[in-house]
Amino acid sequence: MNTSLWIVSPPKDEANKLAQELDLPVEIAQIIANRGISNPESAYKFLFGTLDDLYNPHTMRDMKVAIARIKQALSRDEKIIIFSDYDVDGILSVVMLTKALETLGGNVEYFIPNRLKEGYGLKDKYFDFVLNKKASLIISADCGIKATGFVQKAKEKGIDVIITDHHLPGEKLPEALAILNPALPDSGYPDKNLASVGVVFKFIQALFEHETYSSSIPHYLKLVAIGTIADIAELRGENRIFVKYGLKGLENVSNIGLKSLMDTCGLRGKNISVADIGYRIGPRINAAGRLGNADLAVQLFFSKSLPESLELVNHLDILNTKRQKIEEKILAQAMEKIKVRSLDKRYKLLILGCNEWHRGVIGIVSSKLKDIFYRPVILFAYENGRAYGSGRSITELHLINCLNGCKDFFLSYGGHMQAIGCVLPREKMNSFKKAINSLANEMLAKEELRRKIRIDAKIDFNSINFDFLEKYFLLFPFGRGNPKPVFLTERAEVVSIPHKIQNKHTKLLVRQKDRTFEAIGWDKPELAQSIKKYAIVDLVYSLQFSEFLGEEKISLSVEEVKT
C-alpha cells in the first residue's frame, strides 16, 4: 500500500533551544528548525515579523536612479509605457505600477502582449507602438532582464528603460538606465526571492516615501499577496510578511473589481487563505492571460462601477471554466500517451507534444503530471512550425540548468529552478528530446524519482492541545518555502469502518489513547478497501481546519498509512 519514502526529520538541538527561549512546544520548534531557522532572533521574526521588518528599498541596485528618472518624467509630463507579462504576477504588477504613477499625476499607459500571438517578453517588434505613443520612458514588469535588443534600440532612439524583474539574467545584461532585480548577484538586496509584485512594491515604497501618499503603501499588499502566491514564490523573508499582511487586508476590500471577484469566489468577508488565492482568485485572473486577453483582468482592477466589474468577473469566470475543460482534455490525452507507451517506465524526464494542445494551458498540465509521476515534465504545443514548451520539475532536478545545457536548440527560453518556458523549431524536437533526456539521465539518479514524504515531527494525539494549536497558527501562511507541516503518529487505532465519500475520498476515525480524530484521505478511495476497522496504523498527515455549526473543527488530512 505504501509506495513513498518516509523521511522523518531527526530531532534537532536548535529546536530545543528555540522551544525554551520562545516558549514553544518542541514539535513547533522542530518545524521552524526544519525550515532552516536556527536562532531565536530569526525564529521570532519568522513568527512575529511586521512591516517594520521590511528592508529599505534603496538597498536595491539602481533604485535611486530609477526614482530620480520617474520624478523627472512626472515633472515634465512625459509619456510612460509599462510593458508586462500576461500571468497573475505580471498583470498585478501592471495594476500596481499604473495606479501608483497615476496617483502621482503620471501620463501612463500599459502594454501586455497576447500570450498566443506575441509570446513572452520585450520584443523589438513592439518598438513601433512606443514610437506611435511618443513615449520617452519605458518600464518593464515581470520581464525585460534578457531584452538586450529592445533596450539597445530604445537607447539609440533616446528612450530610457527601467527594468523591474525577478527572473534570472542571461549572459549579458541589457544596457538599461536602471535594473531593479533582486535576483542579480550584485543587486545589493538581501532578499533574492521576491516575485515581480514584490519588486514593484519596493519600487512604490521608494517612490512614495516622501509623498503625502505614503500611508497608502500597505494597501498595495493585497495585490502583492495575490501575485506572490500565484507565482509560487517562496513564503520566506519579505514574501512571508507581504502575504501575511496582504491576506489580512483582503478581509476588507474597497476596490470594486477585486470585491466583485471575491464575491464570485464566495470569499468576501471571510478569512482568506493561501489556498483560496491559489485555487480560486489566481486562476480566474490567470485565465485571461492564458487564453489570450490579459487586458480583461487589468480592466477589472480599474473598474469604476459595479455593473462593469460584474460583467468583467463573469467573463473571467467563463474563461476559467473554458480553461479547466481544455486542461482536463489535455491531461487525459497526455495520460493516455504516457500509459500506452510506458513513458514513465522508460524516461526520467517526460516530454510530450501535440498539434491540438493549447499552449496557454500546458504549464498547468505539466505540473499535474509532475505530481502524478514524480518526475520533471515538459509539454509542447506545436504551431506554425514551432514547438512551444512549458515545463515543471521536482526538487531533485534544477530544470533551467537542464535547459541551459541544450540552449543551442532554442529560439528562446527562460524560467526558474522548477518552472520553465521555451520555444524551438518543430523539426528540432527529436534531437532536443535525445539531448535533454541524456542530460536528465546524468543529473537524476533512479532513486531520486521515488516520491518522498518529508515528515516534520512525530507527535502523539494528546500533544495536539490548545497550547500546541495556538503556536501552530503562528506558522501561517503556508506555501512554497514554508510548506504545511506533516506529522507522523504511530500506532493509532482505526475505530470506524473506513468509507468512501463521493467515490473519490476515504473517511475514517482514528484513536490514540483517549484522543480521537476524523481523518480524510483526499483522492485516496483505495484506503477504504485496504484499511480495516480496529487496524493499528502509522499515520502521516497534515492538520486541516474547518467550521462546523459555528465552531472550528480539526481533522487530519491523510498523506499515507502503514498497517
Secondary structure as UniProt FT lines:
FT   STRAND          5..8
FT   HELIX           13..22
FT   HELIX           26..34
FT   TURN            35..36
FT   HELIX           40..48
FT   HELIX           51..53
FT   HELIX           57..59
FT   TURN            61..62
FT   HELIX           63..76
FT   STRAND          79..84
FT   HELIX           88..103
FT   TURN            104..105
FT   STRAND          107..111
FT   TURN            115..118
FT   HELIX           124..126
FT   HELIX           127..132
FT   TURN            133..134
FT   STRAND          137..141
FT   TURN            145..146
FT   HELIX           148..156
FT   TURN            157..158
FT   STRAND          160..164
FT   STRAND          178..180
FT   TURN            182..183
FT   TURN            185..186
FT   HELIX           196..208
FT   TURN            209..210
FT   TURN            212..213
FT   HELIX           214..220
FT   HELIX           221..230
FT   TURN            231..232
FT   HELIX           237..249
FT   TURN            250..251
FT   HELIX           256..264
FT   TURN            265..266
FT   TURN            268..269
FT   HELIX           274..276
FT   HELIX           277..281
FT   HELIX           282..290
FT   TURN            291..292
FT   HELIX           295..301
FT   HELIX           306..340
FT   TURN            341..342
FT   HELIX           343..346
FT   STRAND          350..354
FT   TURN            355..356
FT   TURN            359..361
FT   HELIX           362..373
FT   STRAND          377..383
FT   TURN            384..385
FT   STRAND          386..392
FT   TURN            395..396
FT   HELIX           399..404
FT   TURN            405..406
FT   HELIX           407..409
FT   STRAND          412..415
FT   STRAND          419..425
FT   HELIX           426..428
FT   HELIX           429..443
FT   HELIX           446..449
FT   STRAND          452..455
FT   STRAND          457..458
FT   HELIX           461..463
FT   HELIX           466..472
FT   HELIX           473..475
FT   TURN            480..481
FT   STRAND          487..494
FT   STRAND          499..501
FT   TURN            502..504
FT   STRAND          505..512
FT   TURN            513..514
FT   STRAND          515..521
FT   TURN            522..523
FT   TURN            525..526
FT   HELIX           527..530
FT   TURN            533..534
FT   STRAND          536..548
FT   TURN            549..550
FT   STRAND          551..562
//
